[in-house]
Amino acid sequence: NLFTNLATPATPLLTCNLSNPRLDLRTVEARAISDEYRYILERKYAKKRIGNMLPQPSLLLQPRKVATSMAEKEKRRRTQFKCAATDEEGIEDQMRTMTSAENHMGFGAGGGGGARRHMAMLGENPERHETRRYQPNLDFLTLPSTTLWNLVPNKDGVIKLSRKTHGLLATQLRVAAVDKDALVLKTVGLPLISASPINNYRDLRLLGNALDSSKTFAEQRQITLLQPGQSLHIADLGTAKYEVYDTLQKAHELLLKLSHNNAVLREFGFVTKWQSLSQEDKLQRYNKYGSHELNFFVYRRDREFFDQVVVPYLKNKKEKTFMD
């Protein structure tokens, strides 16, 4: 210990020789060293070179970013709900004041005017809350009504119509006259034409095409896939209901309705306009929504993009599946 020989008031000063001792070096040839020690010596005296500065490869070909936690989403949702409730309470207070004033002045009789304005300010559709009007069934009529649009009167202000020439075979005529300032509507009764085909009514009773009561029948829903050049025969178009889905957009809208507007299916709506997307947009969509379904869709719809982008991606997957 070097500090034991330091001079103090109680001990005299001592002189010590602190020169470095001579080291005895010897070389041993037959001594075996461990692999770890040999590796350290080789790395220590190896020639220094610049290594690869690229990022190391990863097993994840399509990494996903970490989403926000459920606690943050719940906190944000409560904040938005609180703000919305505060704003709605303020609007309701204002609407109560406006409604009472309107009723006092004679507006919005029965609360209808104030309620409609209230729903309009809250972003709701007032027509949705009204009772649907009854629409009569006029399928028994042989001919539809005749409509003549944009008739211009002559210099005397008169419009002349002929029942035979213009096909006015009904017994009721409704006239609407419009100018820049007003609209006038009037209904006029016409005499009945005995030889008019409008007097013949359609028999909607199932007398001739009635189903056999001794047999059992059931209504069915069928989906028929037609290839180019094929046709479909429908025996009775009067009772059959059919819809043609000849585009990808129509098929996507049908699936949305059947799935009650599924959020994931709605988010994949970009496939309906895949052909119109640019190369940059396609890469961005594929990077975000890459999956077996999208790979199969691109394989059938865009073979060039599949060969350039999807094939190299699948070749570099460590564990391939049946779809790959």
C-alpha positions as CSV (number, residue, x, y, z in Angstrom):
1,N,0.0,0.0,0.0
2,L,1.6,3.2,-1.1
3,F,-0.3,5.4,1.3
4,T,1.1,3.7,4.4
5,N,4.6,5.3,3.8
6,L,3.3,8.9,3.4
7,A,4.9,11.3,5.8
8,T,2.9,12.5,8.8
9,P,3.7,14.6,11.9
10,A,4.0,11.4,13.9
11,T,6.2,9.4,11.5
12,P,9.5,10.4,9.9
13,L,9.9,10.7,6.1
14,L,10.9,7.4,4.4
15,T,12.5,7.1,1.0
16,C,11.1,4.2,-1.2
17,N,12.1,3.0,-4.7
18,L,8.9,2.9,-6.7
19,S,10.5,2.1,-10.1
20,N,8.6,-0.5,-12.3
21,P,9.8,-4.0,-11.8
22,R,11.1,-5.9,-14.9
23,L,8.6,-8.2,-16.4
24,D,9.6,-11.7,-17.4
25,L,8.1,-12.6,-20.8
26,R,8.1,-16.2,-22.0
27,T,6.6,-17.8,-25.1
28,V,4.8,-21.1,-24.8
29,E,3.9,-23.0,-28.0
30,A,2.1,-26.1,-26.9
31,R,-0.4,-24.4,-24.5
32,A,-4.1,-24.7,-25.5
33,I,-6.4,-21.7,-25.1
34,S,-10.2,-21.7,-25.2
35,D,-12.2,-20.9,-28.3
36,E,-13.6,-17.8,-26.7
37,Y,-10.2,-16.4,-25.8
38,R,-8.8,-17.2,-29.3
39,Y,-11.8,-15.4,-30.8
40,I,-11.1,-12.3,-28.7
41,L,-7.4,-12.3,-29.7
42,E,-8.3,-12.7,-33.4
43,R,-10.8,-9.9,-33.3
44,K,-8.4,-7.6,-31.4
45,Y,-5.5,-7.9,-33.9
46,A,-7.6,-8.3,-37.0
47,K,-7.5,-5.7,-39.8
48,K,-10.2,-3.1,-39.3
49,R,-12.7,-2.7,-42.1
50,I,-15.9,-0.7,-42.6
51,G,-18.9,-3.0,-42.1
52,N,-22.4,-3.1,-43.6
53,M,-24.3,0.1,-42.5
54,L,-27.7,-1.2,-43.7
55,P,-30.4,-2.1,-41.2
56,Q,-30.4,-5.7,-40.2
57,P,-33.1,-7.8,-41.8
58,S,-36.2,-8.6,-39.9
59,L,-38.6,-11.5,-39.9
60,L,-41.6,-9.2,-40.1
61,L,-42.3,-8.3,-43.8
62,Q,-45.3,-6.2,-42.9
63,P,-44.9,-4.7,-39.4
64,R,-47.9,-3.1,-37.7
65,K,-47.7,0.1,-35.7
66,V,-48.8,0.0,-32.1
67,A,-52.3,1.5,-31.7
68,T,-53.5,3.6,-28.8
69,S,-54.5,1.8,-25.7
70,M,-58.1,1.3,-24.7
71,A,-57.8,3.7,-21.8
72,E,-56.8,6.6,-24.1
73,K,-59.7,5.8,-26.5
74,E,-62.2,5.6,-23.6
75,K,-60.9,8.9,-22.1
76,R,-61.1,10.6,-25.5
77,R,-64.6,9.2,-26.1
78,R,-65.8,10.5,-22.7
79,T,-64.4,13.9,-23.5
80,Q,-66.1,14.1,-26.8
81,F,-69.4,12.9,-25.3
82,K,-69.2,15.5,-22.6
83,C,-68.6,18.3,-25.1
84,A,-71.4,17.1,-27.3
85,A,-73.8,16.9,-24.3
86,T,-72.9,20.4,-23.2
87,D,-73.5,21.8,-26.7
88,E,-76.8,20.0,-27.1
89,E,-78.0,21.3,-23.7
90,G,-77.2,24.8,-24.8
91,I,-79.1,24.3,-28.1
92,E,-82.1,22.8,-26.3
93,D,-82.2,25.8,-23.9
94,Q,-82.2,28.2,-26.9
95,M,-84.8,26.1,-28.7
96,R,-87.1,26.1,-25.7
97,T,-86.9,29.9,-25.5
98,M,-87.5,30.2,-29.3
99,T,-90.4,27.7,-29.3
100,S,-92.2,29.4,-26.4
101,A,-91.8,32.7,-28.3
102,E,-93.1,31.2,-31.5
103,N,-96.1,29.7,-29.8
104,H,-96.8,33.0,-28.2
105,M,-96.7,34.8,-31.5
106,G,-98.8,32.2,-33.3
107,F,-96.0,30.4,-35.2
108,G,-95.5,26.6,-35.2
109,A,-99.0,25.7,-34.2
110,G,-99.1,22.5,-32.3
111,G,-95.4,22.6,-31.6
112,G,-94.7,21.4,-35.2
113,G,-92.7,24.4,-36.4
114,G,-90.5,24.6,-33.3
115,A,-89.9,20.8,-33.3
116,R,-88.9,20.8,-36.9
117,R,-86.5,23.7,-36.4
118,H,-85.1,22.0,-33.3
119,M,-84.4,18.8,-35.1
120,A,-82.9,20.7,-38.0
121,M,-80.5,22.5,-35.7
122,L,-79.5,19.2,-34.1
123,G,-78.7,17.7,-37.4
124,E,-81.7,15.4,-37.7
125,N,-84.0,15.0,-40.6
126,P,-87.5,16.2,-39.7
127,E,-89.1,14.1,-42.5
128,R,-87.8,10.9,-40.9
129,H,-90.0,11.5,-37.9
130,E,-93.2,12.2,-39.8
131,T,-95.8,9.6,-40.5
132,R,-95.5,8.1,-44.0
133,R,-98.4,9.1,-46.2
134,Y,-100.6,6.4,-47.6
135,Q,-99.9,5.6,-51.3
136,P,-102.8,3.9,-53.1
137,N,-102.2,0.9,-55.4
138,L,-103.2,1.8,-58.9
139,D,-102.1,-1.4,-60.6
140,F,-105.6,-2.2,-61.7
141,L,-105.5,0.7,-64.3
142,T,-104.9,-0.3,-67.9
143,L,-103.2,2.8,-69.0
144,P,-101.0,5.3,-67.0
145,S,-101.9,9.0,-66.8
146,T,-100.8,11.3,-69.5
147,T,-98.5,14.2,-68.6
148,L,-97.7,17.2,-70.8
149,W,-94.9,19.4,-69.7
150,N,-93.8,23.0,-70.5
151,L,-96.8,24.0,-72.7
152,V,-96.5,27.6,-73.9
153,P,-99.7,29.6,-74.6
154,N,-100.3,31.4,-77.8
155,K,-100.4,35.2,-78.2
156,D,-103.9,35.3,-76.7
157,G,-102.7,33.4,-73.6
158,V,-104.6,30.3,-74.5
159,I,-103.5,26.6,-74.6
160,K,-105.6,24.3,-76.7
161,L,-105.5,20.5,-76.2
162,S,-107.3,17.7,-78.0
163,R,-108.3,14.6,-76.0
164,K,-107.7,12.3,-79.0
165,T,-104.5,14.0,-80.2
166,H,-102.9,14.3,-76.9
167,G,-104.2,11.1,-75.4
168,L,-106.3,12.7,-72.7
169,L,-108.6,9.7,-72.0
170,A,-109.1,10.1,-68.3
171,T,-111.9,12.0,-66.6
172,Q,-109.8,14.3,-64.4
173,L,-107.5,17.0,-65.7
174,R,-105.1,18.9,-63.4
175,V,-103.6,22.1,-64.7
176,A,-100.6,23.9,-63.2
177,A,-99.7,27.4,-64.5
178,V,-96.4,28.9,-63.5
179,D,-94.8,32.3,-64.1
180,K,-92.0,34.2,-62.4
181,D,-94.2,35.3,-59.5
182,A,-96.9,32.7,-58.8
183,L,-98.1,29.2,-59.2
184,V,-101.8,28.4,-59.9
185,L,-103.2,24.8,-59.6
186,K,-106.7,23.8,-60.7
187,T,-108.4,20.4,-61.2
188,V,-111.1,20.1,-63.9
189,G,-113.5,17.2,-64.4
190,L,-113.9,15.8,-68.0
191,P,-116.8,13.8,-69.5
192,L,-116.3,10.0,-69.8
193,I,-115.4,8.7,-73.3
194,S,-117.4,5.5,-73.8
195,A,-115.0,3.9,-76.3
196,S,-111.9,4.8,-74.3
197,P,-109.5,1.9,-73.4
198,I,-109.0,3.5,-70.0
199,N,-112.4,2.1,-68.9
200,N,-111.0,-1.4,-69.1
201,Y,-109.5,-2.5,-65.8
202,R,-106.8,-5.1,-65.2
203,D,-108.0,-8.2,-63.4
204,L,-105.5,-8.8,-60.7
205,R,-107.2,-11.8,-59.3
206,L,-105.2,-15.1,-59.5
207,L,-107.9,-16.9,-61.5
208,G,-106.0,-18.0,-64.6
209,N,-102.6,-18.2,-63.1
210,A,-103.7,-19.5,-59.7
211,L,-101.5,-22.1,-58.0
212,D,-102.8,-25.6,-57.6
213,S,-104.2,-25.9,-54.0
214,S,-103.3,-29.7,-53.9
215,K,-99.6,-29.0,-54.2
216,T,-97.1,-27.2,-52.0
217,F,-95.3,-24.2,-53.1
218,A,-92.5,-22.0,-51.6
219,E,-90.9,-18.8,-52.4
220,Q,-87.2,-19.1,-53.1
221,R,-84.2,-16.8,-53.4
222,Q,-81.7,-17.9,-56.0
223,I,-78.4,-16.6,-57.2
224,T,-77.4,-17.4,-60.7
225,L,-73.9,-16.7,-62.0
226,L,-73.9,-16.0,-65.7
227,Q,-70.8,-16.2,-67.8
228,P,-70.3,-14.0,-70.9
229,G,-72.8,-15.1,-73.6
230,Q,-75.2,-16.9,-71.2
231,S,-78.8,-15.9,-70.5
232,L,-81.4,-16.4,-67.8
233,H,-85.1,-17.2,-68.5
234,I,-87.7,-15.9,-66.0
235,A,-91.1,-17.5,-66.6
236,D,-93.2,-14.8,-64.9
237,L,-91.8,-11.3,-64.7
238,G,-95.0,-10.0,-63.1
239,T,-94.5,-11.8,-59.8
240,A,-90.7,-12.3,-59.9
241,K,-88.3,-9.8,-58.3
242,Y,-84.8,-9.7,-59.7
243,E,-81.7,-7.6,-59.5
244,V,-78.7,-7.6,-61.8
245,Y,-75.2,-7.2,-60.2
246,D,-72.9,-6.7,-63.2
247,T,-70.3,-4.5,-61.6
248,L,-68.0,-5.0,-58.6
249,Q,-69.4,-1.8,-57.0
250,K,-72.9,-3.2,-57.0
251,A,-71.7,-6.5,-55.5
252,H,-69.9,-4.6,-52.7
253,E,-73.0,-2.5,-51.9
254,L,-75.0,-5.7,-51.7
255,L,-72.6,-7.2,-49.2
256,L,-72.6,-4.0,-47.2
257,K,-76.4,-4.2,-46.8
258,L,-76.4,-7.9,-45.9
259,S,-73.7,-7.3,-43.3
260,H,-75.5,-4.2,-41.8
261,N,-72.8,-1.8,-43.0
262,N,-69.8,-3.7,-41.6
263,A,-66.9,-1.4,-40.9
264,V,-64.2,-3.7,-42.2
265,L,-66.0,-4.4,-45.4
266,R,-66.7,-0.7,-45.9
267,E,-63.0,0.1,-45.4
268,F,-62.2,-2.3,-48.2
269,G,-64.3,-0.3,-50.6
270,F,-61.2,0.9,-52.5
271,V,-61.1,-2.4,-54.4
272,T,-64.1,-1.3,-56.4
273,K,-62.0,1.4,-58.0
274,W,-58.7,-0.4,-58.0
275,Q,-58.1,-0.1,-61.7
276,S,-58.3,3.7,-61.5
277,L,-55.8,4.1,-58.7
278,S,-52.2,5.2,-59.4
279,Q,-49.2,3.0,-58.7
280,E,-48.4,5.0,-55.6
281,D,-51.9,4.6,-54.2
282,K,-51.9,0.9,-54.9
283,L,-48.7,0.5,-53.0
284,Q,-50.0,2.5,-50.1
285,R,-53.2,0.5,-50.0
286,Y,-51.4,-2.8,-50.2
287,N,-49.0,-1.9,-47.5
288,K,-51.9,-1.1,-45.2
289,Y,-54.4,-3.8,-46.1
290,G,-52.1,-6.6,-47.3
291,S,-53.9,-10.0,-46.7
292,H,-54.8,-13.3,-48.4
293,E,-58.0,-11.8,-49.7
294,L,-56.3,-8.8,-51.3
295,N,-53.6,-11.0,-52.8
296,F,-56.2,-13.2,-54.4
297,F,-58.1,-10.1,-55.7
298,V,-55.0,-8.6,-57.2
299,Y,-54.1,-12.0,-58.7
300,R,-57.4,-12.0,-60.6
301,R,-57.8,-8.3,-61.4
302,D,-54.3,-6.8,-61.8
303,R,-51.8,-9.5,-62.8
304,E,-49.1,-6.9,-63.6
305,F,-49.1,-5.5,-60.1
306,F,-49.3,-9.0,-58.6
307,D,-46.1,-10.1,-60.5
308,Q,-44.2,-6.9,-59.6
309,V,-45.1,-6.5,-56.0
310,V,-47.0,-9.4,-54.5
311,V,-44.8,-12.3,-55.9
312,P,-41.5,-10.9,-54.4
313,Y,-43.3,-10.3,-51.1
314,L,-44.6,-13.9,-51.0
315,K,-41.2,-15.4,-51.9
316,N,-39.6,-13.6,-48.9
317,K,-42.1,-14.9,-46.4
318,K,-40.5,-17.2,-43.9
319,E,-43.5,-19.4,-43.3
320,K,-45.8,-19.7,-46.3
321,T,-49.4,-20.8,-46.1
322,F,-51.7,-22.7,-48.5
323,M,-52.9,-19.4,-50.1
324,D,-49.3,-18.2,-50.6
